[in-house]
């Protein structure tokens, strides 16, 4: 896997070139899962969720040229979350119309989640998971396999240090050092990947 550009802003600039397939692949790798999972939580079926992902991507493609001039009002991720939410509302309303819902049983607008509600927090959770996986793929190549395995077993699998040490034939101290070194490097990589989202 090629590494991500040094900042998200660089990626956003590259997205303006519709022919830059690598930029769009990187963008999809980070955000597709968040958009899809959020739409499923809102009750859309698999096919409708896939359609929604494509609709959101089309919106991003149309508006990415002008996003930078508006970004002072919020982060790119916040803007993308709002774009996703708007398309979700449209999709839910379209589904309700197709189901010929009567006025008395129409969509309850109080159920439409906003960014502060748990329904949209799934978007953020999925985004963080994707960023972690991307960072992990990059960082894993920088460490010896045994160091990475000690980190993974300790931090992710939550195995006790003495069991890891025995399995990998290293000391307990080496397990703690591996965990600490890899965690620090992962934090740096996650921060690098998400840097421009915070502006």
PyMOL commands that set and color helices and strands:
alter all, ss='L'
color gray80, all
select helices_A, chain A and resi 8-15+21-41+46-73+76-98+103-105+109-111+118-140+145-156+161-168+172-198
alter helices_A, ss='H'
color red, helices_A
deselect
rebuild
show_as cartoon
